[in-house]
């Protein structure tokens, strides 16, 4: 379709820009113009101006500039043609049709939009009627408010094979079948697709209903039923709630991706409006590409159960072949057995906000999943890990990105299984033989006011070893209360386990491993604790199974190494922050002092890494 500049200019001239913008932003008259607080960045004093005579808006704060069409694309998140069509409908202008066949397809789609709008109205009427009592009770039990019910357009489909068909008969049976509202099997009479279900409308980016999702009320399968693919609806290319999430993401610079529409609705009600969901399938390449048009690194917030984590990994692997510079995926791990709605209802919106504030990167997600896939206690299983990682790297089409992934995975593999060589002596470090970790480097603390230590990435693997060591040597927990209280683990399941260990140690004066496990058996983190007792995760001395007649020197060695590992892993975040700040100063103003400070911190970082390598090298000679 070719739209002439003259036609587009006529369209712009028929739209009153201040009225259009005023529907979503509070505008005030200011002389011959209008002003408002800019919707593209946070501000308290209006710097956003609208000029109806010239037909443009401009922000003197962030530089946002455009006309009516760009307002619809940038703020509403519509595609160019969708924006033009919406504005043309408001201006009562006909959009030129490209050719007769395209015009015919457009006419069919327009007719189906009418059918879907009529179906939505009918479902809402049934929801508000006598038969909708069970649907209303279900939403009330889930904590869905009246305003959310209205905003998302919940409806109800009665348990009948022909009520919808009869109610919408004026639209024609063929249209109802093509819209996916009726099922036609061979020569049998068509019947209603959705029966006895809570109805959730699925909308396109312009807010028009194009499909439905139905949740069964009571017993029956499937639990959730979506419309089939139609001329309006392509399940693999559509994202639920995109019409509301797109403008919200312009304000937050973020998109959250959850597993299903009920999760998206619960998050939106809790204040996270920038949330979308796929529709009954794993996140597809088309959906990832669609999200990347809004943000460069969407955050996937899938359920904490096995199915949710498998779905997250499938999305990660689908993203690898289409990765491009600056575009990736981020992840958060929800507590086992919980979805976003469960977490918010049990711990509040702040708990979810804390998780998405520190998401896991794509490379870290893949490493974590493959590292935890099997016990790495033989050369063969370690080689298997290396092969799986190599296979993933080969899937990356962009060779520059593939190179960085290969280097990252290789560094982690080397750190996990092999000692680094001392460049000064070309000798492998020998743990606890005259080499002591410099205490001055342990003094680094995080720069924020909370004084907490966020442990993520490779350090999270080390933290697993530390937790396993605390389980094997629970008598040492009380010696590190202050440091352990300050640790914040990016993995929520590990964080819960750490809290349980602290609580048990505070309530018991004497404690051994078996007694600790007996107490943990009554909690949800027992299986996590048992998994950490595998000595093959990291070869720390304190992860080794101690015989009953173990010499006191061996036990003391384990306790000493455990204390030092805790110091190292809690000190490193502060060191990283100090190094980042020093690097920034060097880039801003290279002086001899700033360069020397940067190099000193780099050496300290290397010493951290070397000491962790030392600690993983088990030496039976004391």
N, C-alpha and C positions, 0 to 999 in steps of 0.2 A: 504494500500500500504506500503510495506517494502522496504526501500532504504538502501542498504548495506553501511557500512562505506567506503568501497573501492570505490563504485560508487560516493559517496558524495565527497571524496577526489579528485577523478579524475575531478569532476565538478569544484571544487575550483581551481585546478591547471590550468584549461583552461581559467579561468577568470583573466584578468589583473586588479587588484584591483584599482590601481591608475586611470586607464581609466574609470572604473565604477563610482568611487567617483567623478572624475573630471567632470562628466556630470552635476552635481548639485552644486559642490563646486570648487572654484578656487584653484588649487594645484600648487605648485612650486617644482622643482627639488632641492634636498638638499643632495648632495653626492650620496650615493646608495639608498637613500629613497626620499620620497616626504613629503612636509609639507603643512599645510593649517590652517586657522582659524577654530576652532572646530564648526561643525554644531549642536552639542548637547548642547552647552552653549555659551553665548555671550562673545566674547573676541576680543581684537584688535591686540594682538601679537600671532602669530601662535604657538600653543602647540600640534597640532594634526598631527601625523606622519603616513605615509603609507609605508609599507614594502612589495613590490611585491614579493620578493624572499621567504619570510616566509608566505605571504598571510594574513597579519592581519593589522589592524589599531589600534592606541592607542592614547589617549589624556592624556597628563601629567597634564592637568588642572582639568578635571572633572572625569577622570578615565574611560571614554568610551573605550571599547575594543571589537573587533570582527573581523569576516571574511566577505567574500562576501555575504553569506547568511544572517548573522546578520545585515549587512548594509541594505539589502532589507527589512528586517522585522522591524528593529528599526528606520531607517531613512525614508524609503518609506511607512512604515505602512502596508506591505503585510503580509498575513499569511505565515506559513512556506512553504506549498506546492506551493502556488502562487509564492513565491520567488524562489523556486527551478525550477519551470517551466519556469519562465522568464529567469533565468540564463542558464538553459539547452538549451532553444531556441537560445540564443546568442552564446553558445558554440557548437551549432549544435550536441547536444546529445539527444537521445531519453530517455524519462522518462519511466522506467519500468511500464507496466500496471499490475494491481493487478489480474485481472481475465477477461475472455472474455466479460462478461456482462458489467463490469465497463469500459472496453476499448470501447465497443460499445456506451455506454452513452457518453463517452468522445469524440468519433468521431462525434456523433450527435451535441454536444455542439460546437465542433470546426467548424462544417459546419454552424451552426446558427451564430457563431461569424462572419464568412465570409459574411453571408447574412446581418447582422446588419451593418457591415463596409461598404458594398456596398450601403445600404440604406442611411447611413449617408453621403457618398460622393454625392449621387444623390440629397438629400435634400439641401446640401450646394450649389451645382451647380444651383438649382432652385432659391435659395435665392439670389445668385449673378447675376441672369438673369433678364430679363425684368419683369417677373411675380412676382419677389420678391420685387418689389418697395414698396408695402404697408408694408411688413414685415420690410424692412430697415427703412422706415419712422417711424414705431411704435417704434423701438429701439432707433432711434435718438431722438424722443420726450421724451423718458424715460431717456435720458442722457447716454445711453450705448455706450461706445467708440468703435472704430474700433478694437483696440487691444483686448478688452474684447470679442467682437463678434468672433474674430478668436480663442481666447483662449478657449472659451466655445462651439465653434462649432455650432453656430446658423444656422438653415436651414429653408426651406420653403416647405410646401406640397401644390401643386396647388389644386384648387377646382375641382377635377375630381375623378371619381369612378374607373378609370383604368390606369392612367398614371404610377403610381409606379409599378403596376402589369406588365405592358408591359415593363417598363425599366429594371426590374429585373427578367424577365421571364426565363432567362438561369439558375436561381437557383432552378426553379421548384415551382409550385403553392403550393404544400404541405409544402415545407420549408418556404415559405412566410407566410402561415397560422400559422404554428407552431411558427414562430418568432413573431407573433402578428401584422404583417404588413397588413394582409388581414383579412377580416371578412367573414366567411362562415356560411350561414344560410340555414339549410335543404339542399334541392337539387338546390338551386339557385346559380347563378354564383358568385364566390367570388369577393369582391370589396375592394378598398383601405380603410383602417381604418381612416387614417388622411387625411382630405381634407380642404383646405383653412385655414391652421394653420401655425403659427410660430412654428418651430420645435426645441426642446431642447434635445440633446442627454443625456441619463442617463448612467453613466459608472460604472464599477465594480472597486474594489480597485486597479486593475492593469491598469486601464485607458481604458479598452475595452468597446465599446458601447454594452449595453445589453437591452436597452429599449429606449423609447422616451416619452417626454411630449410635447403636442401640445396645444398652446394657440390660441383660435379663433380670427380671425381678422375681426372685424365688429360684426354684430348681430349673435346670435346663442347660443345654449347650447349643451353640457356643456362648460363653459368658458375655463376650462383646461381639457384635456383628456390625460390619461396615457396609456401606453401599458398594456395589460392584463398580468397576471402571465404566464410565459413560462419556459421551462427548464433552461433559462439563468436568468430569472428575477422573484424574489419573493418580491412583493411590501412591505410586512410587515417586511422584513429583510434588505432591501436596504436603504441606505442613499445617497441622492444626494450630489455630490461634495466630497465624501469621498476620492477619489483618490488624490485630491489636498489638502484637509483639513488635512489629516493624517500626511504628512510630515511637514506641517506648524505648526501643534500642537506640534510637537517635539521641535520646537523652542520657542513657546509661553507658552507651558504647559497649554493650554486652548482649549476648543472646544465650539463654539457658535452654538446653534440650533435655526433655524428660521422656519417659517411655510411653505414656498414654495421656489421653485428654483429661482424665480425672486428676492426674498429677498436675497437669498444666493449670487446670481450673483452681485447684487448691493453692498452688503457688501464687497465682494471680490474685486470689482473695487475700493472701498473706502479704501482698505488697510487691511481689516480683512479677511485674507486668510483662517483662521482656522474655517470655517463655513460650516455646513451641514444642510440638511432639509429632513424631511420625505416626502413621496410622496402621497399627497392627503388624508392621514389618520392621526389620532392622533398618537403621538409617541408610538410605541409598546414596550413591554418588551424586545423583541429581539433587537430592535434598541438601547434601553437604555443599555443593556448588551454590545452591540458592542461598544458604545461610552465609556463605563467604561473601556474598554481595553486600551483606549488611555489616558483618564484623569479621576480623581476620582469624580469631581463635574462639569459636563458641565453646561453651562449657557443657559437657555431657554429664547429666546427673541421673544415672540409671540406678535401679534398685540395688540394695546390698545383698540380695540372694544370688545364687549361682546363675540363674537365668539372666538376671540383670547384668552381672559382670561379664557373662558370655556375650550379651548384646553389645556391651561397651567395647569388648575386644573385636567383635565383628566390624563395628563402626571404625575402629582404629585401623584395621587391616584394609578396609575399603578406601580409607583416606590415603593410604600410602602411595598408590599409583598416581594420584592426582595432586599430590602435594606440590606447592609452588612457594617461592620465597615469601616469607612473612605470613603465610597461611597455614594453619595447623588446627589441631583439636586439643582441648584441655578436658580434664576429667576430675570428678570428685568421687570418693568412695563413701557411700552411705553405710551406717551401721548394719550388720547382718540382719536380714529379714525385714528391713524397713525401706519404705519408699519415701519420697519427699513429704508427702502428706502426713505419714506416721511421725516423721522427725519433728515437723512443725507442731503437730498436735501434742506431742509428748514433751518437747523441750523449748518450743517457741521459735518464732521466725529468726531470732538472733543466732540460734544454733545453726540454721541453714546458711545464714549470711556468713558466718565464720568459716564454713566449709568452702563456699564458692570464692571467698576472698583469697584463698591459697590453693588453687587447683593444681592437679598433677599434669605434667606435660605429656605429650604423645610418646616421646622416646622413653620417658620414665615408666609410663603405663605398660608399654610393650616389654621393657626389661623386667618389670615386676612380675607380670603374668608368666613370662617364660622362665624366670628364675624360680618361681614358686610352683612350676608345673609338676616337678618330680623331685625326689631326694637326689641331691647332687653329691653322692658319696662314692662314685666310681669314676675312673677316667672316661668310661663310655658315656655316662650320663652328662658329664661336663662337656664332652665333645658334642653331645646331642644339643645341649643349650647353645653352643657356638654355631652349630649348623642352622638351628631354627632362627637365630638372630640374623645370620647371613642370608637366609632365604627371604626374610622380611626386607632387608636392605635391597636385594635384587628387584623387589617389587616397585621400588621408588623410581619413577621415570626421570625426574630431574636429577642429573648426575652430581650437581654441586651439593644438593641436599643429601643425596645418597652417600657422598663422601663424608659429610659431617656425621651422619648416623653411624656409618661404619667405624669412624674414629671414636665416637662416643661409646658404642657398644664394646669396642675393643678395650678402651680404657677401663670400663667397668669390669670386664671379664678378667683383665690382668690384675686389677686391684682385688678381685674376689678370690683368685686362686694362685697368684704368683707374687713373690716378693719383688720389690723394685731393687735395682742395683744402686749402690752408693757411687755417684759419679766421681767422688773424690778418691775413693780407694778401689772401686770396681769390685767390692766385696758385698755379699749379701748381708743385710743387717741381721744381727743375732740378738734376739730379744733378751732384755734384762741382763746383759753382760757389759756393764760399765756404761751403757748408753741411757741417759735419763732425759725424759721429756722436759724441755725448758719451761720452768714455771711462769716466766714472764709472758708466755704466749697464752697461758690459760686464763689470764686476767681479762681478755677481751669479752665484753658483754654486748648483747643487742642494744641498739641505739634508741629503741622506743621506750616509752615510759612503763610498759607492762613488765619489763625485765623477764619475759618468758622466752623460751628457746623453741622456735618452730623447727622441727626435725622433718626433713623431706628428702626426696631424691635418693642418692646413694647412702646418705647418712641414715635414712630410714631402715636400710638393710642392716646397718651397724646397730641401730636401736633394737632391732629384733634380737640380735645377739645379746645385747645388754639385758633385755627383758628375760631371755632364756637363762642368762646368768643369775638374775635376781631370783628366778624360780628355783634354780639349783642351789642357790646360796641365800635363802630368805633372811638369814640373820644379818645380812649386810644392808637390807633395805633401810632400816632405821638410821644407819650411818650416813645416808645420802638423802634424807627427807627434803632438805632445802632445794637441792639440785633437781630431784625427781619431781617435786611440786612445780618447778618452773618449766619442765619439759612439756611441749605441746606437739604431739605427733600428728602428721598429716593423715595417717591412716586412723580412722575413727575407732575401728575395732581394737587396735593396739592401744589407743588412748584410754579406752574403757578398761582394758586389762591393767594398764599402769595404775589407774585409779583404784582398782580392786586390790592390787598388791600393796599400795600405800595404806588403804583402809585396814586391811588384815594385819599388816605389820604394826599399825598404831594401836590395835586392840589386843595384840598378843605379845607378851614379854619375851617368850621363847617360841621359836618356830623352826621346824625343819621342812624339807621339801615335801615329804609325804603328807604332813599335816596341812601344809598350804594347799596342796592339790585336793585334799578332802574338802576343804572349805570352798575352793573354786568350783568344785564339781556341782555345787548348788547354784552356780551363776551361769549366765549366757556366754561367758568367755572361757569356759573350761576347755573346749576343743582348740581354741586359739593357743591357750597355754600349753596344752599337750603337744601341739605342732611345733612350738618353739623349743621343745626339749630335744629336737633332732640336732645332733652335734655336727651335721654336715652343712648347715646354713653358712656359718662363718667359723673358722678354726681358732676361736678364742680359747684360751686356757680355761676360762670360767664356763664354757659351754660343754666341757668334757664330763662324761659320767665318772664320778669319783667312786672308787672301791671303798668298801667299809673300813679297810685297814690302810687307807691312803695316808702317807706320811704328812706330818704337820706342815713341812716345807712346801709341799705341793698345794695344799689348801691355802696357805698364806700367799703363795704366788698367785693363785686364782683370784683371791680377794684383792690383792694389790693391783692386778691387771684390770679387774672389774672397776675399781675406783678410778683408775687412770682413763679407761675407756669412757666413763661417764664424764670426766673432766674434758676430754678431748671433744666429744660430740656436742657438749653444751657450750663450749667456748668457740667452736668454729663459726656459728652464725654471726657472732659479733666481729670476728676477724674478717669474714667475707664482707660485711657491711663497711668496715674500716678500709679494706682494700678497694672497694668500689668507690668510696669517697676520695681516697688518695688518687685513684686513677682519674676521677673527674677533675681534681685539682691540677693534675699534670696536663690534661688536655686543655684546660682553661688557661693555665699560666705555667709553662714549663720553667722551673727554677731548679737549681742544684738541690735545694732542701726538699722540694716536693718529689723530685725524682728519687732521691735517697730514701724517703719515707715509703714510696711505692715499692721500691726494690726490697726494703726491709720486710714489708708486709708480705710480699710474694715469697720471700724465703721462709717466713713464718708459716705460710700456707703449705709450702712444700714439706716443712717439718711435721705439720699436722698429718699430712698424707703418709709420710714415712713412718711416723709413730704408729699409725693404725696398721700399717703393713707389719711392723714389728709385732704388734699384739696378736696378729693372726698367725704368726709362725710358731707353732707349738714346738717347744724344746723340752725333751724329757730329762735333760741333764740340768740339775739344779745347782 
